[in-house]
Amino acid sequence: MNARIVTFSSHGNTTLFEYDPASADMDEVNKVIAEYEAKTGAQPFDMATGERIKKVTRQQNEVLMVHPIAGG
Amino acid sequence: MVSLTVSLVAFFALIAWGFVFARPHGNPMAREIGDPRLRGNNLLDRVGLAVIIGDPFEHGAQGVDVFERADRAKAYLRRIVALTGAVQMGNNYVLEIGTTRFHVRDRYVRRLQGVSDPKCEYEETCFCLPYTRVPTAEQIATALLELANNPALFGRWSAQIGAVKADGEAFART
C-alpha cells in the first residue's frame, strides 16, 4: 500500500504525492517535505496519531502537511 | 479532389501531432502533482520509486464541484475531531487539554484556562490560514490539530504576530 502526503487546499484536501514506503528513499521524501515547509510553513502530522512529526518514516501511511495560522 | 483529401489528412495529422506532443514533460504522472508549490521538484527522479499522483478529486476547477469539496473537507474534519478527542457542540468544536478548554468555530477560538475555576473567563482570538485558502471545515481541523499538539499556540495567535507554524515558530513567506 502506498503512503501519501496530503495537505488542505482550496480543493478540499489534496494529495501532494504518494510513494511506496517499502522502497522509497525516505531521505528524499523528507527533503521534499522540508522544502515544502520552507516554502509554505506547513509542518507534517501523522494522521494515525494526530501528532506532529519531525521526520516521516516508513511507518507513516498518511501525513498531513498543516499550514501556519495567524491570529488577530 | 485528391489534393484536397491529402491536405485534409495532413491537416488532421498535424492536429493529432499537436495533441500528442503538447503534453508537458512526457511523463503524465509528473503533471499530477496536486500542489503547484511542489512542481519542479521532479520527485520521480529524486525519490526513486515514489509515485506522484493526484486523485480524481484533486483537480478542483476541472472535476470537483463545490459540494463535493465541502463533503471531503467535512469528512477530514470528522477524522481530526476523532483524533484530537474534540466534541462538536453546534457550530463549536470543544477541545479539552488538561484544565484548558478551547472552543473552535469558524475563524474564532475561545480559551478557558482552569475549567474548574468559576472565576476564570474566556479569552477569544480570531484565526485564519494566511497563505492558503481552504474550506471552513479544514480551517477548523487545522486549528484543532495544532491546539491539541501545542495549546500554547493560542497565546501566539492572540499576540497577533503574524503567521505561526504548528511548532510555534513565526513564519513569513519570502
gemmi code that builds the backbone of each chain (N, CA, C; Angstrom):
import gemmi

chains = {
    "A": [
        ("MET", (0.844, -1.193, 0.000), (0.000, 0.000, 0.000), (0.883, 1.248, 0.000)),
        ("ASN", (0.543, 2.208, -0.811), (1.323, 3.438, -0.873), (1.034, 4.337, 0.319)),
        ("ALA", (2.064, 5.059, 0.722), (1.881, 6.108, 1.730), (1.623, 7.407, 0.985)),
        ("ARG", (0.952, 8.332, 1.636), (0.687, 9.583, 0.922), (0.880, 10.795, 1.825)),
        ("ILE", (1.291, 11.854, 1.188), (1.456, 13.139, 1.853), (0.336, 14.035, 1.346)),
        ("VAL", (-0.470, 14.538, 2.262), (-1.630, 15.338, 1.860), (-1.562, 16.716, 2.510)),
        ("THR", (-2.349, 17.605, 1.994), (-2.482, 18.917, 2.623), (-3.868, 19.456, 2.339)),
        ("PHE", (-4.263, 20.465, 3.094), (-5.530, 21.125, 2.823), (-5.305, 22.188, 1.754)),
        ("SER", (-6.284, 22.335, 0.895), (-6.174, 23.351, -0.142), (-7.571, 23.833, -0.488)),
        ("SER", (-7.624, 24.750, -1.406), (-8.933, 25.262, -1.813), (-9.781, 24.181, -2.465)),
        ("HIS", (-9.162, 23.076, -2.846), (-9.896, 21.954, -3.455), (-10.404, 20.969, -2.426)),
        ("GLY", (-10.338, 21.331, -1.147), (-10.586, 20.326, -0.123), (-9.226, 19.787, 0.262)),
        ("ASN", (-9.079, 18.494, 0.421), (-7.727, 18.005, 0.705), (-7.082, 17.497, -0.579)),
        ("THR", (-5.789, 17.650, -0.610), (-5.036, 17.396, -1.836), (-3.882, 16.455, -1.539)),
        ("THR", (-3.729, 15.443, -2.347), (-2.567, 14.570, -2.205), (-1.391, 15.224, -2.915)),
        ("LEU", (-0.348, 15.517, -2.140), (0.836, 16.123, -2.751), (1.624, 15.077, -3.518)),
        ("PHE", (1.846, 13.926, -2.874), (2.458, 12.820, -3.588), (2.281, 11.526, -2.817)),
        ("GLU", (2.448, 10.443, -3.521), (2.404, 9.108, -2.916), (3.719, 8.416, -3.173)),
        ("TYR", (4.042, 7.465, -2.321), (5.269, 6.694, -2.541), (5.087, 5.332, -1.898)),
        ("ASP", (5.917, 4.431, -2.313), (5.904, 3.101, -1.723), (6.850, 3.132, -0.526)),
        ("PRO", (6.326, 3.051, 0.696), (7.197, 3.193, 1.867), (8.239, 2.078, 1.971)),
        ("ALA", (7.981, 0.960, 1.331), (8.940, -0.149, 1.417), (10.204, 0.140, 0.620)),
        ("SER", (10.059, 0.885, -0.453), (11.216, 1.045, -1.333), (11.639, 2.491, -1.576)),
        ("ALA", (10.838, 3.444, -1.142), (11.176, 4.846, -1.424), (12.392, 5.284, -0.619)),
        ("ASP", (13.091, 6.256, -1.159), (14.220, 6.855, -0.452), (13.630, 7.865, 0.543)),
        ("MET", (13.587, 7.487, 1.816), (12.912, 8.330, 2.801), (13.654, 9.638, 3.043)),
        ("ASP", (14.960, 9.633, 2.837), (15.706, 10.896, 2.961), (15.204, 11.901, 1.935)),
        ("GLU", (14.951, 11.407, 0.740), (14.457, 12.305, -0.303), (13.028, 12.741, -0.008)),
        ("VAL", (12.212, 11.814, 0.502), (10.845, 12.186, 0.886), (10.906, 13.314, 1.912)),
        ("ASN", (11.775, 13.149, 2.908), (11.881, 14.177, 3.943), (12.461, 15.481, 3.406)),
        ("LYS", (13.335, 15.378, 2.419), (13.884, 16.603, 1.814), (12.776, 17.374, 1.102)),
        ("VAL", (11.945, 16.642, 0.376), (10.844, 17.313, -0.332), (9.898, 17.956, 0.671)),
        ("ILE", (9.627, 17.246, 1.760), (8.753, 17.796, 2.800), (9.386, 19.048, 3.419)),
        ("ALA", (10.690, 18.997, 3.651), (11.385, 20.162, 4.227), (11.322, 21.355, 3.274)),
        ("GLU", (11.453, 21.085, 1.989), (11.356, 22.172, 1.011), (9.939, 22.753, 0.990)),
        ("TYR", (8.963, 21.859, 1.080), (7.571, 22.322, 1.106), (7.333, 23.176, 2.351)),
        ("GLU", (7.883, 22.736, 3.487), (7.745, 23.525, 4.720), (8.423, 24.881, 4.570)),
        ("ALA", (9.599, 24.894, 3.964), (10.310, 26.170, 3.782), (9.497, 27.138, 2.927)),
        ("LYS", (8.774, 26.594, 1.946), (8.002, 27.463, 1.054), (6.683, 27.900, 1.671)),
        ("THR", (6.053, 27.000, 2.416), (4.673, 27.256, 2.848), (4.509, 27.385, 4.357)),
        ("GLY", (5.484, 26.922, 5.115), (5.353, 26.908, 6.574), (4.587, 25.704, 7.088)),
        ("ALA", (4.086, 24.863, 6.191), (3.311, 23.695, 6.618), (4.229, 22.646, 7.257)),
        ("GLN", (3.740, 22.021, 8.312), (4.536, 21.006, 9.015), (3.786, 19.670, 9.045)),
        ("PRO", (4.533, 18.574, 9.064), (3.895, 17.252, 8.933), (3.279, 16.723, 10.229)),
        ("PHE", (2.086, 16.158, 10.090), (1.391, 15.485, 11.189), (1.044, 14.064, 10.743)),
        ("ASP", (1.216, 13.144, 11.656), (0.847, 11.754, 11.386), (-0.668, 11.610, 11.548)),
        ("MET", (-1.341, 11.217, 10.491), (-2.797, 11.116, 10.561), (-3.280, 9.860, 11.277)),
        ("ALA", (-2.362, 9.016, 11.690), (-2.774, 7.866, 12.512), (-2.876, 8.266, 13.975)),
        ("THR", (-2.036, 9.216, 14.389), (-1.999, 9.599, 15.802), (-2.445, 11.040, 16.034)),
        ("GLY", (-2.423, 11.845, 15.000), (-2.737, 13.263, 15.153), (-1.579, 14.065, 15.706)),
        ("GLU", (-0.401, 13.476, 15.756), (0.754, 14.174, 16.349), (1.672, 14.745, 15.282)),
        ("ARG", (2.255, 15.883, 15.642), (3.239, 16.472, 14.736), (4.495, 15.614, 14.735)),
        ("ILE", (5.073, 15.456, 13.584), (6.279, 14.629, 13.483), (7.395, 15.455, 12.858)),
        ("LYS", (8.603, 15.152, 13.289), (9.731, 15.903, 12.731), (10.217, 15.251, 11.436)),
        ("LYS", (10.167, 13.940, 11.393), (10.604, 13.223, 10.191), (9.587, 12.150, 9.844)),
        ("VAL", (9.365, 11.989, 8.574), (8.471, 10.925, 8.115), (9.273, 9.627, 8.022)),
        ("THR", (8.708, 8.565, 8.571), (9.367, 7.260, 8.492), (8.524, 6.318, 7.635)),
        ("ARG", (9.010, 5.127, 7.467), (8.267, 4.142, 6.666), (6.984, 3.694, 7.364)),
        ("GLN", (6.867, 3.995, 8.657), (5.688, 3.561, 9.415), (4.458, 4.427, 9.123)),
        ("GLN", (4.683, 5.647, 8.673), (3.539, 6.534, 8.440), (2.910, 6.252, 7.079)),
        ("ASN", (1.607, 6.059, 7.106), (0.889, 5.822, 5.857), (0.234, 7.078, 5.296)),
        ("GLU", (-0.072, 7.995, 6.188), (-0.714, 9.229, 5.736), (-0.193, 10.381, 6.588)),
        ("VAL", (0.380, 11.341, 5.931), (0.949, 12.505, 6.621), (0.250, 13.747, 6.097)),
        ("LEU", (-0.237, 14.556, 7.022), (-0.920, 15.798, 6.652), (0.021, 16.978, 6.884)),
        ("MET", (0.226, 17.767, 5.850), (1.027, 18.983, 5.991), (0.099, 20.096, 6.470)),
        ("VAL", (0.342, 20.577, 7.689), (-0.576, 21.530, 8.324), (0.001, 22.940, 8.198)),
        ("HIS", (-0.792, 23.819, 7.650), (-0.320, 25.175, 7.331), (-0.332, 26.090, 8.557)),
        ("PRO", (0.475, 27.149, 8.498), (0.527, 28.081, 9.621), (-0.812, 28.805, 9.812)),
        ("ILE", (-1.008, 29.247, 11.028), (-2.213, 30.018, 11.376), (-1.769, 31.388, 11.871)),
        ("ALA", (-2.526, 32.399, 11.507), (-2.307, 33.736, 12.055), (-3.511, 34.120, 12.896)),
        ("GLY", (-3.250, 34.729, 14.019), (-4.340, 35.159, 14.887), (-4.621, 36.643, 14.686)),
        ("GLY", (-5.646, 37.109, 15.336), (-5.960, 38.530, 15.190), (-6.823, 39.016, 16.322)),
    ],
    "B": [
        ("MET", (-9.462, 17.014, -56.312), (-10.119, 16.282, -55.222), (-9.109, 15.526, -54.388)),
        ("VAL", (-8.145, 14.894, -55.116), (-7.110, 14.125, -54.416), (-6.250, 15.053, -53.553)),
        ("SER", (-5.913, 16.213, -54.127), (-5.066, 17.139, -53.366), (-5.812, 17.673, -52.146)),
        ("LEU", (-7.131, 17.858, -52.295), (-7.926, 18.310, -51.147), (-7.918, 17.251, -50.049)),
        ("THR", (-8.086, 15.981, -50.448), (-8.069, 14.890, -49.464), (-6.725, 14.818, -48.757)),
        ("VAL", (-5.656, 14.926, -49.544), (-4.308, 14.875, -48.953), (-4.124, 16.025, -47.982)),
        ("SER", (-4.615, 17.212, -48.366), (-4.483, 18.378, -47.484), (-5.230, 18.160, -46.183)),
        ("LEU", (-6.460, 17.599, -46.303), (-7.246, 17.352, -45.097), (-6.564, 16.339, -44.182)),
        ("VAL", (-6.036, 15.268, -44.789), (-5.338, 14.254, -43.996), (-4.142, 14.880, -43.288)),
        ("ALA", (-3.386, 15.695, -44.009), (-2.222, 16.352, -43.416), (-2.646, 17.281, -42.292)),
        ("PHE", (-3.760, 17.998, -42.507), (-4.263, 18.934, -41.504), (-4.606, 18.206, -40.196)),
        ("PHE", (-5.378, 17.100, -40.339), (-5.772, 16.357, -39.134), (-4.581, 15.677, -38.473)),
        ("ALA", (-3.616, 15.251, -39.299), (-2.405, 14.648, -38.731), (-1.650, 15.668, -37.894)),
        ("LEU", (-1.615, 16.909, -38.367), (-0.944, 17.970, -37.605), (-1.645, 18.235, -36.283)),
        ("ILE", (-2.987, 18.224, -36.320), (-3.744, 18.441, -35.076), (-3.443, 17.325, -34.085)),
        ("ALA", (-3.464, 16.080, -34.583), (-3.165, 14.927, -33.713), (-1.755, 15.033, -33.159)),
        ("TRP", (-0.833, 15.445, -33.997), (0.575, 15.626, -33.578), (0.640, 16.640, -32.422)),
        ("GLY", (-0.105, 17.720, -32.562), (-0.121, 18.758, -31.526), (-0.629, 18.220, -30.209)),
        ("PHE", (-1.696, 17.397, -30.251), (-2.245, 16.826, -29.020), (-1.226, 15.929, -28.331)),
        ("VAL", (-0.548, 15.127, -29.126), (0.388, 14.161, -28.540), (1.573, 14.860, -27.907)),
        ("PHE", (2.112, 15.861, -28.575), (3.361, 16.454, -28.098), (3.178, 17.718, -27.280)),
        ("ALA", (1.938, 18.139, -27.079), (1.723, 19.314, -26.240), (1.782, 18.945, -24.759)),
        ("ARG", (1.814, 17.638, -24.419), (1.823, 17.225, -23.011), (3.188, 17.551, -22.422)),
        ("PRO", (3.193, 18.279, -21.303), (4.464, 18.691, -20.737), (5.243, 17.519, -20.175)),
        ("HIS", (6.516, 17.529, -20.370), (7.484, 16.623, -19.757), (7.370, 15.181, -20.229)),
        ("GLY", (6.402, 14.857, -21.013), (6.323, 13.486, -21.476), (5.765, 12.517, -20.466)),
        ("ASN", (6.031, 12.702, -19.195), (5.563, 11.759, -18.184), (4.250, 12.264, -17.593)),
        ("PRO", (3.141, 11.586, -17.892), (1.863, 12.089, -17.434), (1.754, 12.144, -15.912)),
        ("MET", (2.452, 11.254, -15.208), (2.332, 11.255, -13.752), (2.946, 12.507, -13.153)),
        ("ALA", (3.974, 13.039, -13.799), (4.636, 14.216, -13.256), (3.727, 15.435, -13.300)),
        ("ARG", (2.687, 15.380, -14.116), (1.788, 16.521, -14.172), (0.735, 16.462, -13.095)),
        ("GLU", (0.690, 15.378, -12.353), (-0.405, 15.170, -11.430), (-0.129, 15.694, -10.034)),
        ("ILE", (0.958, 16.406, -9.869), (1.236, 16.935, -8.549), (0.114, 17.876, -8.163)),
        ("GLY", (-0.465, 17.623, -6.986), (-1.641, 18.376, -6.593), (-1.352, 19.825, -6.262)),
        ("ASP", (-0.196, 20.116, -5.716), (0.092, 21.456, -5.258), (1.159, 22.071, -6.153)),
        ("PRO", (0.845, 23.208, -6.767), (1.825, 23.808, -7.683), (3.129, 24.158, -6.991)),
        ("ARG", (3.095, 24.297, -5.653), (4.326, 24.654, -4.953), (5.331, 23.517, -4.959)),
        ("LEU", (4.864, 22.314, -5.290), (5.789, 21.184, -5.369), (6.298, 20.960, -6.782)),
        ("ARG", (5.740, 21.670, -7.737), (6.168, 21.444, -9.107), (7.627, 21.845, -9.262)),
        ("GLY", (8.310, 21.126, -10.083), (9.714, 21.441, -10.291), (10.621, 20.610, -9.412)),
        ("ASN", (10.047, 19.869, -8.465), (10.885, 19.037, -7.618), (11.335, 17.766, -8.312)),
        ("ASN", (10.640, 17.407, -9.377), (10.964, 16.204, -10.117), (11.127, 15.022, -9.182)),
        ("LEU", (10.081, 14.781, -8.405), (10.139, 13.800, -7.341), (10.380, 12.401, -7.846)),
        ("LEU", (9.875, 12.115, -9.041), (10.088, 10.771, -9.570), (11.567, 10.455, -9.660)),
        ("ASP", (12.344, 11.458, -10.051), (13.784, 11.249, -10.133), (14.404, 11.187, -8.753)),
        ("ARG", (13.925, 12.042, -7.872), (14.609, 12.189, -6.596), (14.296, 11.070, -5.613)),
        ("VAL", (13.061, 10.659, -5.542), (12.692, 9.651, -4.559), (12.808, 8.253, -5.130)),
        ("GLY", (13.104, 8.164, -6.381), (13.260, 6.855, -6.984), (11.918, 6.221, -7.237)),
        ("LEU", (11.457, 5.404, -6.340), (10.234, 4.668, -6.588), (8.979, 5.410, -6.146)),
        ("ALA", (9.156, 6.628, -5.700), (7.981, 7.391, -5.324), (7.089, 7.598, -6.531)),
        ("VAL", (5.814, 7.655, -6.286), (4.850, 7.864, -7.364), (4.086, 9.136, -7.072)),
        ("ILE", (4.112, 10.038, -8.006), (3.381, 11.281, -7.820), (2.010, 11.102, -8.438)),
        ("ILE", (1.016, 11.349, -7.663), (-0.321, 11.174, -8.225), (-1.206, 12.338, -7.839)),
        ("GLY", (-2.321, 12.367, -8.450), (-3.386, 13.215, -7.988), (-4.633, 12.380, -8.126)),
        ("ASP", (-5.466, 12.350, -7.070), (-6.652, 11.546, -7.247), (-7.692, 12.363, -7.999)),
        ("PRO", (-8.761, 11.717, -8.439), (-9.694, 12.409, -9.317), (-10.337, 13.626, -8.653)),
        ("PHE", (-10.264, 13.680, -7.334), (-10.918, 14.791, -6.657), (-10.051, 16.044, -6.622)),
        ("GLU", (-8.775, 15.904, -6.921), (-7.860, 16.996, -6.661), (-7.952, 18.143, -7.647)),
        ("HIS", (-8.467, 17.887, -8.788), (-8.421, 18.930, -9.815), (-9.648, 19.795, -9.678)),
        ("GLY", (-9.670, 20.525, -8.569), (-10.860, 21.251, -8.161), (-11.582, 21.954, -9.280)),
        ("ALA", (-10.877, 22.747, -10.009), (-11.561, 23.537, -11.012), (-12.058, 22.678, -12.156)),
        ("GLN", (-11.432, 21.510, -12.343), (-11.787, 20.718, -13.506), (-12.814, 19.628, -13.223)),
        ("GLY", (-12.826, 19.091, -11.995), (-13.657, 17.928, -11.820), (-14.505, 17.875, -10.569)),
        ("VAL", (-14.242, 18.716, -9.598), (-14.921, 18.569, -8.324), (-15.830, 19.762, -8.100)),
        ("ASP", (-17.093, 19.468, -7.817), (-17.960, 20.603, -7.585), (-17.841, 21.056, -6.131)),
        ("VAL", (-18.436, 22.190, -5.877), (-18.302, 22.832, -4.564), (-18.799, 21.913, -3.452)),
        ("PHE", (-19.906, 21.213, -3.704), (-20.490, 20.380, -2.668), (-19.595, 19.198, -2.340)),
        ("GLU", (-18.972, 18.652, -3.367), (-18.082, 17.515, -3.141), (-16.863, 17.937, -2.326)),
        ("ARG", (-16.329, 19.111, -2.662), (-15.188, 19.626, -1.890), (-15.583, 19.824, -0.435)),
        ("ALA", (-16.774, 20.386, -0.224), (-17.225, 20.635, 1.147), (-17.393, 19.319, 1.900)),
        ("ASP", (-17.921, 18.298, 1.214), (-18.090, 16.994, 1.858), (-16.746, 16.400, 2.252)),
        ("ARG", (-15.793, 16.513, 1.340), (-14.466, 15.966, 1.626), (-13.819, 16.700, 2.792)),
        ("ALA", (-14.005, 18.016, 2.837), (-13.445, 18.804, 3.934), (-14.096, 18.403, 5.254)),
        ("LYS", (-15.406, 18.199, 5.234), (-16.103, 17.820, 6.464), (-15.682, 16.427, 6.923)),
        ("ALA", (-15.479, 15.541, 5.958), (-15.033, 14.187, 6.316), (-13.673, 14.245, 6.999)),
        ("TYR", (-12.802, 15.090, 6.487), (-11.476, 15.222, 7.106), (-11.598, 15.841, 8.490)),
        ("LEU", (-12.488, 16.817, 8.624), (-12.708, 17.431, 9.946), (-13.176, 16.375, 10.936)),
        ("ARG", (-14.091, 15.506, 10.502), (-14.578, 14.455, 11.409), (-13.433, 13.561, 11.868)),
        ("ARG", (-12.534, 13.251, 10.950), (-11.373, 12.422, 11.323), (-10.529, 13.118, 12.373)),
        ("ILE", (-10.315, 14.407, 12.186), (-9.438, 15.140, 13.104), (-10.139, 15.377, 14.436)),
        ("VAL", (-11.433, 15.565, 14.410), (-12.188, 15.671, 15.665), (-12.012, 14.381, 16.464)),
        ("ALA", (-12.121, 13.247, 15.788), (-11.948, 11.962, 16.477), (-10.515, 11.792, 16.982)),
        ("LEU", (-9.544, 12.196, 16.173), (-8.133, 12.048, 16.568), (-7.789, 12.888, 17.791)),
        ("THR", (-8.345, 14.086, 17.852), (-7.977, 15.008, 18.933), (-8.865, 14.841, 20.157)),
        ("GLY", (-9.933, 14.077, 20.030), (-10.847, 13.903, 21.154), (-11.760, 15.101, 21.350)),
        ("ALA", (-11.870, 15.937, 20.350), (-12.760, 17.098, 20.446), (-14.220, 16.629, 20.348)),
        ("VAL", (-15.111, 17.510, 20.773), (-16.535, 17.188, 20.734), (-17.255, 18.327, 20.022)),
        ("GLN", (-18.130, 17.971, 19.109), (-18.888, 19.010, 18.412), (-20.097, 19.424, 19.234)),
        ("MET", (-20.247, 20.737, 19.421), (-21.431, 21.277, 20.097), (-21.973, 22.396, 19.232)),
        ("GLY", (-22.964, 22.091, 18.435), (-23.470, 23.081, 17.479), (-22.396, 23.385, 16.451)),
        ("ASN", (-22.081, 24.677, 16.309), (-21.037, 25.078, 15.362), (-19.652, 25.094, 16.009)),
        ("ASN", (-19.598, 24.786, 17.291), (-18.329, 24.810, 18.013), (-17.755, 23.407, 18.134)),
        ("TYR", (-16.441, 23.360, 18.192), (-15.746, 22.111, 18.486), (-14.984, 22.333, 19.784)),
        ("VAL", (-15.323, 21.550, 20.790), (-14.756, 21.748, 22.125), (-13.617, 20.768, 22.321)),
        ("LEU", (-12.472, 21.333, 22.664), (-11.255, 20.538, 22.841), (-10.734, 20.796, 24.244)),
        ("GLU", (-10.605, 19.751, 25.030), (-10.083, 19.919, 26.386), (-8.700, 19.306, 26.473)),
        ("ILE", (-7.770, 20.106, 26.967), (-6.399, 19.622, 27.165), (-6.018, 19.981, 28.591)),
        ("GLY", (-5.938, 18.986, 29.418), (-5.692, 19.250, 30.839), (-6.832, 20.073, 31.409)),
        ("THR", (-6.477, 21.212, 31.997), (-7.510, 22.073, 32.579), (-7.895, 23.215, 31.644)),
        ("THR", (-7.449, 23.121, 30.411), (-7.763, 24.181, 29.438), (-8.797, 23.677, 28.437)),
        ("ARG", (-9.775, 24.524, 28.217), (-10.818, 24.159, 27.241), (-10.819, 25.177, 26.094)),
        ("PHE", (-10.835, 24.657, 24.889), (-10.912, 25.518, 23.705), (-12.252, 25.295, 23.010)),
        ("HIS", (-12.822, 26.368, 22.550), (-13.990, 26.294, 21.671), (-13.544, 26.825, 20.310)),
        ("VAL", (-13.548, 25.968, 19.320), (-13.103, 26.377, 17.982), (-14.323, 26.423, 17.065)),
        ("ARG", (-14.464, 27.521, 16.364), (-15.515, 27.627, 15.348), (-14.938, 28.411, 14.180)),
        ("ASP", (-15.775, 28.679, 13.228), (-15.311, 29.363, 12.014), (-14.588, 30.662, 12.360)),
        ("ARG", (-13.291, 30.679, 12.193), (-12.428, 31.861, 12.335), (-12.207, 32.335, 13.770)),
        ("TYR", (-12.802, 31.677, 14.754), (-12.626, 32.129, 16.143), (-12.273, 30.957, 17.058)),
        ("VAL", (-11.423, 31.270, 18.037), (-11.123, 30.298, 19.093), (-11.301, 30.996, 20.433)),
        ("ARG", (-11.959, 30.307, 21.352), (-12.046, 30.799, 22.728), (-11.282, 29.848, 23.628)),
        ("ARG", (-10.644, 30.405, 24.641), (-9.885, 29.567, 25.574), (-10.358, 29.847, 27.001)),
        ("LEU", (-10.564, 28.782, 27.727), (-10.888, 28.878, 29.152), (-9.814, 28.108, 29.899)),
        ("GLN", (-8.980, 28.840, 30.603), (-7.921, 28.176, 31.371), (-8.437, 27.936, 32.780)),
        ("GLY", (-8.260, 26.730, 33.270), (-8.781, 26.412, 34.596), (-10.267, 26.148, 34.528)),
        ("VAL", (-10.612, 25.054, 33.913), (-12.020, 24.735, 33.667), (-12.821, 24.712, 34.962)),
        ("SER", (-12.178, 24.258, 36.039), (-12.916, 24.106, 37.296), (-12.979, 25.409, 38.092)),
        ("ASP", (-12.254, 26.423, 37.634), (-12.245, 27.691, 38.364), (-13.410, 28.563, 37.904)),
        ("PRO", (-14.382, 28.815, 38.792), (-15.560, 29.585, 38.373), (-15.238, 31.036, 38.020)),
        ("LYS", (-14.086, 31.535, 38.506), (-13.729, 32.936, 38.228), (-13.020, 33.087, 36.869)),
        ("CYS", (-12.630, 31.980, 36.321), (-11.878, 32.038, 35.063), (-12.799, 32.489, 33.921)),
        ("GLU", (-12.277, 33.343, 33.081), (-13.084, 33.871, 31.981), (-12.507, 33.422, 30.632)),
        ("TYR", (-13.384, 33.427, 29.677), (-12.949, 33.061, 28.334), (-12.123, 34.190, 27.699)),
        ("GLU", (-11.112, 33.799, 26.972), (-10.387, 34.732, 26.099), (-10.702, 34.288, 24.675)),
        ("GLU", (-10.700, 35.239, 23.787), (-11.040, 34.871, 22.402), (-10.075, 35.522, 21.416)),
        ("THR", (-9.758, 34.802, 20.394), (-8.991, 35.375, 19.288), (-9.555, 34.838, 17.981)),
        ("CYS", (-9.387, 35.599, 16.943), (-9.771, 35.058, 15.645), (-8.536, 34.422, 15.002)),
        ("PHE", (-8.755, 33.633, 13.999), (-7.620, 32.988, 13.347), (-7.918, 32.805, 11.866)),
        ("CYS", (-6.864, 32.662, 11.100), (-7.015, 32.361, 9.675), (-5.758, 31.647, 9.185)),
        ("LEU", (-5.861, 31.058, 8.035), (-4.690, 30.482, 7.370), (-4.261, 31.495, 6.310)),
        ("PRO", (-3.247, 32.285, 6.608), (-2.974, 33.442, 5.755), (-2.452, 33.123, 4.363)),
        ("TYR", (-1.852, 31.966, 4.200), (-1.198, 31.698, 2.922), (-1.919, 30.687, 2.051)),
        ("THR", (-3.041, 30.208, 2.509), (-3.757, 29.237, 1.682), (-5.251, 29.356, 1.948)),
        ("ARG", (-6.027, 29.235, 0.904), (-7.484, 29.299, 1.059), (-8.002, 27.884, 1.168)),
        ("VAL", (-8.629, 27.579, 2.277), (-9.168, 26.228, 2.460), (-10.605, 26.343, 2.963)),
        ("PRO", (-11.394, 25.295, 2.773), (-12.765, 25.326, 3.272), (-12.794, 25.515, 4.793)),
        ("THR", (-13.896, 26.069, 5.273), (-14.037, 26.339, 6.703), (-13.774, 25.095, 7.553)),
        ("ALA", (-14.302, 23.964, 7.119), (-14.122, 22.729, 7.900), (-12.639, 22.406, 8.068)),
        ("GLU", (-11.859, 22.686, 7.049), (-10.429, 22.363, 7.140), (-9.664, 23.435, 7.920)),
        ("GLN", (-10.176, 24.653, 7.939), (-9.577, 25.661, 8.837), (-9.761, 25.231, 10.288)),
        ("ILE", (-10.975, 24.780, 10.601), (-11.251, 24.331, 11.971), (-10.399, 23.104, 12.290)),
        ("ALA", (-10.303, 22.183, 11.338), (-9.486, 20.980, 11.542), (-8.032, 21.353, 11.816)),
        ("THR", (-7.533, 22.343, 11.083), (-6.143, 22.788, 11.276), (-5.959, 23.336, 12.694)),
        ("ALA", (-6.893, 24.186, 13.116), (-6.778, 24.780, 14.451), (-6.853, 23.697, 15.534)),
        ("LEU", (-7.767, 22.738, 15.377), (-7.901, 21.673, 16.373), (-6.617, 20.849, 16.466)),
        ("LEU", (-6.097, 20.491, 15.309), (-4.896, 19.653, 15.287), (-3.711, 20.389, 15.924)),
        ("GLU", (-3.572, 21.664, 15.599), (-2.438, 22.420, 16.135), (-2.596, 22.660, 17.635)),
        ("LEU", (-3.811, 22.994, 18.069), (-4.016, 23.236, 19.502), (-3.839, 21.955, 20.319)),
        ("ALA", (-4.302, 20.846, 19.775), (-4.170, 19.573, 20.502), (-2.700, 19.228, 20.721)),
        ("ASN", (-1.855, 19.613, 19.771), (-0.419, 19.333, 19.899), (0.317, 20.406, 20.674)),
        ("ASN", (-0.162, 21.616, 20.595), (0.570, 22.728, 21.195), (-0.431, 23.784, 21.664)),
        ("PRO", (-1.013, 23.597, 22.868), (-2.046, 24.534, 23.348), (-1.532, 25.962, 23.492)),
        ("ALA", (-0.207, 26.112, 23.649), (0.361, 27.459, 23.804), (0.220, 28.287, 22.521)),
        ("LEU", (-0.128, 27.656, 21.433), (-0.303, 28.404, 20.183), (-1.381, 29.475, 20.302)),
        ("PHE", (-2.359, 29.210, 21.171), (-3.422, 30.216, 21.342), (-2.808, 31.564, 21.701)),
        ("GLY", (-1.830, 31.552, 22.607), (-1.171, 32.790, 23.022), (-0.429, 33.453, 21.870)),
        ("ARG", (0.165, 32.635, 21.026), (0.884, 33.180, 19.864), (-0.101, 33.820, 18.879)),
        ("TRP", (-1.247, 33.139, 18.690), (-2.247, 33.693, 17.770), (-2.801, 35.004, 18.313)),
        ("SER", (-3.131, 35.027, 19.602), (-3.754, 36.238, 20.149), (-2.748, 37.382, 20.240)),
        ("ALA", (-1.457, 37.070, 20.206), (-0.437, 38.127, 20.224), (-0.336, 38.833, 18.871)),
        ("GLN", (-1.002, 38.305, 17.883), (-1.060, 38.922, 16.550), (0.327, 39.195, 15.983)),
        ("ILE", (1.130, 38.158, 15.955), (2.492, 38.313, 15.444), (2.610, 37.839, 14.003)),
        ("GLY", (1.492, 37.574, 13.381), (1.521, 37.072, 12.001), (1.397, 35.562, 11.992)),
        ("ALA", (1.778, 34.975, 10.885), (1.623, 33.520, 10.732), (2.556, 32.781, 11.683)),
        ("VAL", (2.009, 31.713, 12.270), (2.781, 30.901, 13.212), (2.668, 29.444, 12.777)),
        ("LYS", (3.807, 28.788, 12.704), (3.798, 27.373, 12.323), (3.303, 26.526, 13.498)),
        ("ALA", (3.028, 25.274, 13.230), (2.484, 24.385, 14.253), (3.434, 24.225, 15.440)),
        ("ASP", (4.725, 24.399, 15.209), (5.674, 24.269, 16.321), (5.836, 25.568, 17.109)),
        ("GLY", (5.101, 26.609, 16.722), (5.129, 27.873, 17.450), (6.057, 28.908, 16.845)),
        ("GLU", (6.825, 28.524, 15.860), (7.739, 29.487, 15.226), (6.968, 30.407, 14.282)),
        ("ALA", (7.362, 31.671, 14.286), (6.762, 32.611, 13.343), (7.200, 32.241, 11.926)),
        ("PHE", (6.319, 32.519, 10.965), (6.642, 32.177, 9.587), (6.243, 33.331, 8.682)),
        ("ALA", (7.140, 33.711, 7.821), (6.817, 34.721, 6.805), (7.248, 34.176, 5.471)),
        ("ARG", (6.316, 34.147, 4.567), (6.658, 33.647, 3.229), (7.552, 34.658, 2.526)),
        ("THR", (8.611, 34.159, 1.933), (9.536, 35.081, 1.252), (9.201, 35.156, -0.227)),
    ],
}
model = gemmi.Model(1)
for chain_id, residues in chains.items():
    chain = gemmi.Chain(chain_id)
    for i, (resn, *xyz) in enumerate(residues, 1):
        res = gemmi.Residue()
        res.name, res.seqid = resn, gemmi.SeqId(i, " ")
        for name, pos in zip(("N", "CA", "C"), xyz):
            atom = gemmi.Atom()
            atom.name, atom.element = name, gemmi.Element(name[0])
            atom.pos, atom.b_iso = gemmi.Position(*pos), 0.0
            res.add_atom(atom)
        chain.add_residue(res)
    model.add_chain(chain)
structure = gemmi.Structure()
structure.add_model(model)
structure.setup_entities()
